Amino acid sequence: MEMGNRPQRQMHDVSALNLACTECNSPIKELPFEPTQRQDGTYGRLYCYDCNKKRKPSFRGGHGGGFGR
């Protein structure tokens, strides 16, 4: 199976939860998963698409796997 032919993720509408990005505080309307509420009433650290993309390491030509650090 080719990597470019992965099925698109199902997006979940979370606009009714009034979630905001941890990094830039922009509203989050959709997530690729259904967030679960913690015991303290929060949903933990959630990131918008752009901030999450900045956080992820690049898998193209990186310097090893980064395991064991």
TAHU-V464721 format. One line per field, one symbol per residue. phi: phi as a letter, one per 40 degrees, with the letter a starting at -180 (. if undefined). psi: psi as a letter, one per 40 degrees, with the letter a starting at -180 (. if undefined). Layout:
BEGIN
phi->???
psi->???
END
This chain:
BEGIN
phi->.cccbccccccbcbcccfcbcccbgccbcbbcaccbccccgcbgcbbcdcccccccccccgcbgcgcgc
psi->hidefiihihihhedeefiihddeeiihdiieihiihideeieahiiidddddddhihehfafadeie.
END
